Amino acid sequence: MKHRRIPNRRAVIAGAGALALAATATVTLANANANASQAPTPKPTLAKLTSAAASTLASHLKTDTAGAFYDAKAKKLVVNVVNQAAAKAVRAKGAEARLVKHTFAQLDSARQTLKSKATIPGTSWGIDPQSNKVVVTADRTVKGTKLDRLTKVAKSLGDKVEVRHSKGQFKPFIGGGDAIWGSGARCSLGFNVVKDGQPHFLTAGHCGNEIKSWSDKQGGSAIATTEDSKFPGDDYSLAKYTGDTAHPSEVDLYNGSTQKITKAAEATVGEKVQRSGSTTQVHDGTVKALNASVNYQEGTVEGLIQTDVCAEPGDSGGALFDGESALGLTSGGSGDCTNGGETFFQPVTEALKAYGAEIG
């Protein structure tokens, strides 16, 4: 299979293997006094971590914690705990322990209550470890009796829930990474993958629902066909290349260069990320919540990465990444790249697992 770039393709084609990040955190112990009987018990010193290393460490510290987030300024992983025993275990691994009021189970229970009683189009929610709350966002379409219903359910959950309001409207970002075209509509290619030894690519599920034959230019010849798509519920789609089309493991940065992608990874709250798409090109921002739910007019999608990275129609399916790590596929959100807004991404790792694929 060839690995050359095609000049007339504008957007991202990227890939990442389903390998876990190899980076690990280290713990530096204070120098021990020569006389051990007189020396105080050594305390672990928090390691300075990259966001990638923090993500790896967070994946090993999920038991008995109430979520975690990356403090980019201090370069440390902060882990929420509800008892001293858990705090001790967290510090021993090189992360900062923070005592909080609500357990993850309590917050998840609140999230389930919102799902059963307040699944209203134009709303979203996700667990925010920084505030130790479930943050609910209502877009501009939620008003009248719908807003009254949401407010009533949120109040019943007390201080476990915080309601915010968005001036935009939640919607999938399909319009009219690499621009990919079909049936008069345009999306963005997410990441290239290999399934059963054959080249494929991932994009958004709501794109795959609408388009069965893909081209790399408007009105061009087909380069791929949709094999499967999931939306709503999830938001990912798999397309198989049909011809001799280049499929490098890289993301177009729209400045004449590309970012090589070598692996897939889980996102961490507080992680600095980038998004590439065929409408607004490259923008960056921060992960705000994980396992988020968004209630589009078309239906609910769960398990998403929520960020403050902007996006617009046509960016759907495009790549969310951090350095060489593939993180997500652009799903939708509110706002635009002039005024900002919230954007949601389908985790790549879930799509890879569902299709038995690897980035390549």
N, C-alpha and C positions, 0 to 999 in steps of 0.2 A: 504494500500500500504506500502511496506517495505521501510525502510530508512537505509539500511546497505551498506557498501562499498564493491565492488567486487575486490579482490586482483589483478586479472590479467588485470584490466583496468588502463591505465597509465595517462590519460589526464583528463581535467577538465569536471566536471558536476556541473553546478552552476545554481542558480536561484535567481530571485529578483522580488518582488512584484511591481506592477505599482503605488506604493504610492509615492507621492512627499516627498522630504526630509523634515524632521521636524525642522531641525536646522534653526535658524533665527539670523539675525545680530542685535546687540544692538547699541544704540547711547548713549554715555556718554556726558552729558552736563557739562560745566565748572561750578564751584560753583558760584552762584549768589551773588553779593554784597548785604549786608543787606539793603543798601539804593538803591532801584531799580532805582530811578530817576538819580543816579549818575553812575550806573554800565553800562558797555558796553553791547551790545546785546550778549547773550551767543552764542558761536559757537559750532556746533556739533563736537565731536572728533571721528575720524575714529576708528571703531572697528577692533580688531585683529580677523581675520576670518580663519577658516579652509577652504580648497578647497571646501568641501561639502557645508558649510554655504555660501561661495561665490557663488556657483552655484545656490543655492536657492534664494539668494538676486538678482542675475542677472536676474532670471526669472521674477522678479517683477519690473524690471527697464528697460523694452524694449521700452516703449513709449518715443518718442522724443530723443532717444539716437542713437549713431552711432556705437554700438557694445561695448563689455566689455571684460576684461581679468583679470585673477587672477595674482597678483604679489606675488609669493610664498615666496620670500625673506622678503618682508615687511608684508606679510600676510594681504593683503588688496585687495579689488575689485576696479579696475580702470574702470570707465565708460566714454566713449567718448560722448561728447555733442557738439553742434554747436551754442548754445546761453546760456546766463547767467541764464535765467529762468529755463532751464533744469538742469544746473549746480547746482542751489540752491536746486532743488528737489532731486537730486542725493545725495548731501552732507547731506541733512536732513535724508536720509535713512542709513547713515553711510558708504557710499562709497566715493572714491575720484573721482572728476569730472575732466576731461581733455578736454580742448577745441581743436577741430580738424577742418580741412578744409573741408573734404568731409562727407556728410550725408550718412546714410545707403542706402537711396534710390538711391543716385548717384552711389555708389559702386555696388549696385545690378543691376542698369542699365548697368554699364560697364560689369558686369558678363553676363548679357543677350546678350550683343553685342558679347562677346566672344563665347557664345553658338551658336549664329546664323551665325557667320562669321568665326569662327576658331575652330570648333569641329574636331580636328585632332587626330587620334590615337597616343597615346604617350604623350598627354598633360593633365594637370590638372589645376584647379584654385579654389581658395577659398578666402573669405574676411578675411584679417588679421587685427584685430582691433589694434594691437600694432603698425603697420606701417601706418594704415588708408589707406590701398591700397588693391586692388585685386592682390594677388600673383599668377602668372602663372608659372608653371614648365613644361619644355619640356625635355623628356627623350632622350636617345642617338639615338633613331630611327628618331627623328624629325630633318631633315636636308634638304638641297636643296630648292626646291620650297615650301615644307611644312613649313620650318623654315622662309622663306621669307614672306609667307602669314601670319604666326603668328606674326612676327615682325611688319608687316605693320598694322595689326589690333590693336596690342598693342600700337603702336606709335600714332594711331588716338585717343586713349583714354587718352593721356597725362599722367600726374602724378598720375592718379587714378590706374594705372597698373604698376606692376614691373614684369619683366620676369627673371626667374632663370633657370638653366640647371642642369639636373641630369645625372650622368654617368651610371645609371642603366636603366632598362626598366620596364615600368608599365605593370603588369600582375596579374591576380588572383592567389592567393597562393594555388592552388590545387596541390597535389603531389600524385605520385604513385597511453586547456581544456582536455577530453578523446579522444584518437585516435579512429576514427570511419572509418570502411572499407566497401568497396563495389565495385564490378566489377573491381578489380585490382587497385583502386585508394584509397587514404587516405585523410581525412580531420580531423578537430577537432570539437568536440562538443562544442557549445557555452554555452547556459543556459537551464536548465530544466524549463518547463512551464506546467501549467495545463489549458486545454481547455475543456469546457463542462464536467468538473469533471474527465477527463482522462489525464494520464501523457503523455507528448510530450517533444520534445526538439527543440531548434532553432540552426540552423547552417547557413552557407553561401548559398545564392541562387544558385551560380554557382556550388556548390557541389550537391545541390538537383536536379539541371538540369541533372547531370551526373549519379547520383546514386539513385536508387529507393528502394533498400533493404540494410539495415545497419547492421553491426556486430561490436562487441567490440574487435575483434581480427581478424587478417588476415586469411581468410578461415573459420571463425567461423560461428556459427548458427546466423540467423537473430534475431536482438533484436528490430528493428523498421523499419517502411516503410515511405517513403516520401509521405506526403499528398499534399503539395503545395510548389512551389518554384518560386521566382521572380528574374530574371536576364536576360539581363541588365535592366536598369532603376533603379531598386532597387537591393539589394543583400542579401536576406534573404530567409530561407526555414524552413518549419515546418515538423517534422517527428513524428509519433505516435509510442509509445512503443507497442510491440506486445506480450511480455511475462512478466514474473515476474522479472523485472530488477530494481535494485536499482536506485534511482534518487534523491540523496541528493542535497540540495541547498548550494553548495559549489564549490570552484575552487581549483583544484590541484595545489599546489605551488612547487611540484617536490622536496621537501626537507623533505618529511615525514609528512608534515602538510597540512592543507587546509585552505582556506579563506571562512568563512561563508558569504553567499549572502542573503540579506533580502529585497532588494528593487531595482527598476530600477530608473535611473536618467538621466537627460540631462548633457552632458559634457560642460565644460567651457574652453575657450582658456586660456592657462597657467596652467591648472590643471595637477597635477602629477598623472600618471596612470600606470597600469600594464597590461601586456598581457600574457596569458597562452595558449600554443599550443603544439601539439604533436610532432612537429619537433624540435623546439628550446627551448621548455619549457617556463620559465618565464623571461620576460624582462620588463624594465620600461622606461618611457620617459615622454614627455609633449605634451599636445594637442596644435596644431599649428593653426588650423582653423576649422570652422564649416560650414555646408552647402556647403561642397566642392564637385566639380565635377571631375571625372577622366574618361578619354577617353581610355578605353582598346581597344585592337584589336577586341574584341567581341562585343563592344558597350559601350555606355556611362552610367555611374551610377552617380546619383546626390544625394545631401543631406547627404553627408558622413562626418564623423569626420576624420580630417587629423592630424597625429601625427608624431613624430620622433622615435617612438618605432620600433625596427627592427622586421622582420618576414621573413619566408622562405616557399617554397612550402610544403604543408601538414599542415601548421598553419591555413589555411583558415577555417573560421567559429568559431575559438577559441575566448575565452572571453577577452574583454577589461573591466577593472573594477577599481574602486577606493574604497578600503576598502570593506564595505558591499554593495556597489552600483554597479549594472550591468550597463554598459554604451554602449558597442558595440560588434559587431561580426566582426572578421577579414575578410576583403574583399580582398585586394591586395595592390600592391605598387611596389617599386623598391628597389634594393639593397639587402643586406643580413645582418646577425648578425655578420659578420666579418668587413665589411666596412660601415655598417649603411645604411640609406636610408629613404624614406618616406613611410608611411603605412596608409591605409584608412580603416575605420570601418563603418559598417552599424549601425546606432543608434538602440539600442534594443527597445526603446519606440515606434518607428514607427512599428516595427515588431509585438509587443504585441498588438498594436491598430488594425493593419490590421487583425490579427487572432482572436481578442477577447479573448486573453489569459492572464494569470497571471503567474509570476514565482512561482515555487513551486516544 
